[in-house]
Amino acid sequence: MIGTKHSGNGNFIIFLFLILWFLMNLLQSYFTGLANDEAYYWMYSRQLAWGYFDHPPMVALLIRAGTRLFSNELGVRFMFCILGTLTLLLIWKTSPGSPRIFIWIASAMALVHSHVAGFFALPDIPLVFFTALFFYFYRQYLEKDSAGLVIMLSLSIAGMLYSKYHGLLVVVFVLLSNLSLLKRKSAWVIVGLAALLMVPHLMWQIQHGFPTFRYHLVTRSDGFDAENIFNYMYSQILIAGPLIAPLVLYYSLSFRPKSTFERSLTFSMVGFLVFFFLSSFRDHIEAHWTAAAYVPLIILAHTSIGQHEKAVTWLRNLAIPSIVLLVAIRFMAAFDLVPYSLKYLDEFNGWDRWAEMVREKAGGRKVVFLNKYQYAAKYSFYTGDISYSLNDVFARKSQYNLWNFEDSLAGKPVMLNKSLRPVGMIKTPNRREHGYSYIDSFQPYNRIVTSVTLPSEMLKAKDTLVLVCTLHTDGGYALHYAPSGEFRPILSYTVCREDGSFYQQHLPIREYDYRDLPQNATDEFNFTFIVPEKPGHYRLYIVYWIPVAGQMGDAKPALFNVRANGKQ
């Protein structure tokens, strides 16, 4: 039965292991530069809110707390080092068995070093911590009811959801494993309290038009791709080891639960793995999205392997080289020893020098990054300067789209990084080159809402139509079109197929005269549009084509179908 007490000697060994683990993560945090996402989440922490474009606010809150103590990379990661260590402690407290087996399993799994109990400042670390906290108190809740357990379970659920929405899966699978919870009044109190705690975040989502939900549930979908399924399966094996993966997966998946608590662990682990396997049929799945499943996985593997002598021997023989390999990788990342052939994967080293090089090239101008929100964040972290990420109509949006930092840049000279028509090149530490150019008077064209009205959703192939286009300045400033140069916009329309590929790109609308738009103004005009000749589903966008930046504007697509000539 899971949940038996450990010996004093076993607890002492684990205590020493956790001290060493915590110190290793602190040292790694201090010597290792920020990963791309960490810099982006650091930007979150500069603007605390109840929600963000990509995630709930827990990651921002933890980074803010750490940077109050230390102003460098260690500060960004400090709270995550604490939570990661506490996660391992909670899993140990919830799992019976030998401390040696626990240490071998925990320290020989790649995901434990990164997203479960690692040093990275990522939302997965608090998600896994609150998942471990939830199971720790849920085991006790199954034996007795108390106000304290109700409060702690409510806080654990809210903590999971404020970290990452994947926490909802833990609650759902635990409920499915024990439907008798529906008959316990205290279980409904737990859900009610957790829901009440989530109200501020829900209000933020409502105020901003549910950007996080729309991004994760709609925008990210790639459609069916067999490669996504294959990538998901092999990535789960890779992060569960790499060497001990077959062993821990076999013994955790073959474990036969004997109690309600063990059943909840099995349901949660299998549920996570199956849920994301099915999700891989419609989208690319990041390997670490199953991080919360590693709480029940480690507990079940620890319990099951300890019951088989040969399995323990295999675990020891595979764990030792795994630990050596993982520690070596961490050492190389910390001290810039990544081989040149793998530098394209290196997000940690040399970015402080890169940021200074970009600032030098900018010559006192603010820096705008085209379709590189993580680079904008890294530049801000290592220089202390505010920068902005400008995305074209068809690029991935980010929190920068909600912050509206570009308002402060209106009319000012900027340097555009990743320019489509560069005047010079800057090398990045990961073996890439990005062009840059200078803009004398930046105009925030992405604050202009563009839309078009169609006579019908069903159009006839090759018909010539006169359509109405609307432009609206969504901001408290006037828009002044650049009179000349490569930042002068060309108002155009773009047609995309159903799969997102371009049918026609930025065809100029010559009828439009480029008069300035005052604050909060609306302008309408007519233009000629020729319907595509091939039947199918399409989307029509009105965009500003800017030679140095691509297709800009807050374009609202008009959806239409094309029927062949002669068909009704």
Secondary structure, DSSP 4 states (H G I P E B T S, - for coil): -TTPPPPHHHHHHHHHHHHHHHHHHHHHHHHSPPPHHHHHHHHHHHS--S--SSS-SHHHHHHHHHHTT-SSHHHHHHHHHHHHHHHHHHHHHH--S-HHHHHHHHHT-HHIIIIISSS---THHHHHHHHHHHHHHHHHHTT---HHHHHHHHHHHHHHHHH-TTHHHHHHHHHHH-GGGGG-HHHHHHHHHHHHHTHHHHHHHHHTTSHHHHIIIIIT-----HHHHHHHHHHHHHHT-SSSHHHHHHHHHS----SHHHHHHHHHHHHHHHHHHHHTTTS---GGGGGGGHHHHHHHHHHHHTT-HHHHHHHHHHHHHHHHHHHHHHHHHHTT---GGGGGG--SSSHHHHHHHHHHHHTTSEEEEET-HHHHHHHHHHH----EEE--TTSPP-THHHHTGGGGGTTS-EEEET-SS-SEEEE-TTS-EEEEEEESS---GGGEEEEEE-S-SEEETT-EEEEEEEEEE-SSS-B---SSSTT--EEEEEEEETTS-EEEEEEE-TT-----B-TT-EEEEEEEEEPPSS-EEEEEEEEEEETTTEEESEE--EEEEEE-TT--
